[in-house]
Amino acid sequence: MRPFTCAIYYELGDTASPRHLHAHQALCNAGIDMLPPRADTASTSVRLLGFDEVNDEVLSRLSRLAAPGTWRVLAIAFAPFAHPRTAWQLLEHGAADVVVWRNDSDGAREVAARLARWTDVDAIVTSDVVKRNLVGRSPAWLRTIREVAEIAAYTDVPLLLGGETGTGKELIARLVHTLDRRPTKRDLVLVDCTTLMPELSGSELFGHERGAFTGAVASRDGACALANGGTLFLDEIGELPLALQAELLRVVQEGTYKRVGSNSWQQVKFRLVCATHRDLTAEVQRGTFRRDLFYRIAGITCTLPTLAERTDDIIPLAEHFIRQVRPDLDTDRVEMDDAVRDYLVGRAYPGNVRDLRQLVTRMIARHPGAGHLSVGDIPIDERPVASDTVGDWRGDAFARGIRLALAAGASLREISSEASSMAIRIAMDESASLRSAARRLGVSARALQLRRASEQTSTPPSMRPRR
Ligand SMILES: Nc1ncnc2c1ncn2[C@@H]1O[C@H](COP(=O)(O)OP(=O)(O)OP(=O)(O)O)[C@@H](O)[C@H]1O
């Protein structure tokens, strides 16, 4: 067993109780390297928090210890003193894990097993394969990566990745496949469910026989067959047509499917990773996503943090993208001015990491290749508007418009709807791309695209904006 460096923390005053000393001895016997009580050295990697009862003082000490970016705390509650509510309270106050210590041999074994798991997961998180592909050391990001690494290495249950657009769901799906420890692991197959055509009856997923539909000139394997023995990543699973949801349920549940146009069943086995930016539980409530399928694909769910929740990662990500976009540049010499750094950190990113990547790409395209990246490299449509053109928009002109609308008998709904349509039209007219218009409006590009599409279908042709 690997030796662990850890400190045991006695909560009941400075003198350790016999129970704690017993536990201490049992942990030492289990191969866990213990530091003396109250040792407070920065080099210790694990801290054990042992206590007989949970009171406010213990909980607030725990919260301080486990504050983001400080310690990962494994709390030990000594039975029979631990109340059934205790474990929850400890988790709520930041403990990463809780062991209820029933007797010395079980308790020590359990602690050792948990620490071994932590050490293994830490080794994955700090491995080259993770560091090379995924940038980020913020507490929110590290928490996510740890969770994903553990799922990938120790389980094969279906994983559902949530999170806004551009938060890195596809990248994480690829990581799960890379970290998967199956000895005979085969390929990763990616399917974007927004591109599945219902009229092909799921041929992209299940394959088809020759002549199954017009254009099926030869039989073909679908994604399920290609992913057999590997990983199937279904991106934007929330967009999967209802008819195909039933078919997919059978594959996930029983591992069987039929090719389109065939009567014989095929067997498959793959790891399933799905991703969505939608709230699938709300879709289940609305009846647009099957409840049984939802529970099948969401064996474990993991929601990726937005860039706003991990602002510490913005500059390292920007530097990573500079290196990616211009590998020919001497990145040590292409530094960012403080003003550029402040701008990048303070800016809103509705499209999250993808937005940041696009912005850095545009900046580096303007950069001559020598010297610092300065505010002059910031694209024109990104620059602040001169202050004299920015008045109080809720002023007289706005009120005049509303008065005219009310006088013409417009309802509140019509006024609100027209105001947002006009904002979209103006932002689109004044921006170089849909993405930068979306940024000005504080919405994601996808949301803007959907909104424009729905306006175009609901507005009579004569009233449609020309763009
Ligand atoms: N932690 C990260 N480190 C490096 N690059 C990242 C990271 N997170 C995201 N990216 C990059 O950001 C872009 C968007 O990531 P990705 O496509 O994985 O997001 P997504 O959540 O799947 O987006 P969508 O929901 O729109 O499909 C990609 O270019 C990806 O390489």
The ligand as an SDF file (V2000), in Angstrom:
LIG
                    3D

 31 33  0  0  0  0  0  0  0  0999 V2000
  -10.4360   23.6270  -20.3880 N   0  0  0  0  0  0  0  0  0  0  0  0
  -10.1910   23.8490  -21.6730 C   0  0  0  0  0  0  0  0  0  0  0  0
   -8.9150   23.8860  -22.0990 N   0  0  0  0  0  0  0  0  0  0  0  0
   -8.6300   24.1210  -23.4120 C   0  0  0  0  0  0  0  0  0  0  0  0
   -9.5580   24.3370  -24.3410 N   0  0  0  0  0  0  0  0  0  0  0  0
  -10.8410   24.3260  -23.9690 C   0  0  0  0  0  0  0  0  0  0  0  0
  -11.2340   24.0690  -22.6210 C   0  0  0  0  0  0  0  0  0  0  0  0
  -12.5830   24.0900  -22.5410 N   0  0  0  0  0  0  0  0  0  0  0  0
  -13.0160   24.3440  -23.7850 C   0  0  0  0  0  0  0  0  0  0  0  0
  -11.9820   24.4840  -24.6520 N   0  0  0  0  0  0  0  0  0  0  0  0
  -12.0730   24.8050  -26.0920 C   0  0  0  0  0  0  0  0  0  0  0  0
  -13.2480   25.5910  -26.2570 O   0  0  0  0  0  0  0  0  0  0  0  0
  -13.9520   25.2210  -27.4350 C   0  0  0  0  0  0  0  0  0  0  0  0
  -15.3620   24.7560  -27.0730 C   0  0  0  0  0  0  0  0  0  0  0  0
  -15.2730   23.5310  -26.3550 O   0  0  0  0  0  0  0  0  0  0  0  0
  -16.3240   22.3400  -26.6020 P   0  0  0  0  0  0  0  0  0  0  0  0
  -16.6650   22.2140  -28.0480 O   0  0  0  0  0  0  0  0  0  0  0  0
  -15.7880   21.1350  -25.9220 O   0  0  0  0  0  0  0  0  0  0  0  0
  -17.5760   22.9510  -25.8170 O   0  0  0  0  0  0  0  0  0  0  0  0
  -19.0740   22.3820  -25.7260 P   0  0  0  0  0  0  0  0  0  0  0  0
  -19.5080   22.6140  -24.3280 O   0  0  0  0  0  0  0  0  0  0  0  0
  -19.1010   20.9750  -26.2480 O   0  0  0  0  0  0  0  0  0  0  0  0
  -19.8580   23.3600  -26.6990 O   0  0  0  0  0  0  0  0  0  0  0  0
  -21.3210   23.1340  -27.3940 P   0  0  0  0  0  0  0  0  0  0  0  0
  -22.3110   22.9110  -26.2920 O   0  0  0  0  0  0  0  0  0  0  0  0
  -21.5550   24.4180  -28.1060 O   0  0  0  0  0  0  0  0  0  0  0  0
  -21.1640   21.9480  -28.3170 O   0  0  0  0  0  0  0  0  0  0  0  0
  -13.1070   24.1580  -28.1090 C   0  0  0  0  0  0  0  0  0  0  0  0
  -12.2620   24.7980  -29.0400 O   0  0  0  0  0  0  0  0  0  0  0  0
  -12.3010   23.5690  -26.9780 C   0  0  0  0  0  0  0  0  0  0  0  0
  -11.1060   23.0230  -27.4420 O   0  0  0  0  0  0  0  0  0  0  0  0
  1  2  1  0
  2  3  1  0
  2  7  2  0
  3  4  2  0
  4  5  1  0
  5  6  2  0
  6  7  1  0
  6 10  1  0
  7  8  1  0
  8  9  2  0
  9 10  1  0
 10 11  1  0
 11 12  1  0
 11 30  1  0
 12 13  1  0
 13 14  1  0
 13 28  1  0
 14 15  1  0
 15 16  1  0
 16 17  2  0
 16 18  1  0
 16 19  1  0
 19 20  1  0
 20 21  2  0
 20 22  1  0
 20 23  1  0
 23 24  1  0
 24 25  2  0
 24 26  1  0
 24 27  1  0
 28 29  1  0
 28 30  1  0
 30 31  1  0
M  END
$$$$
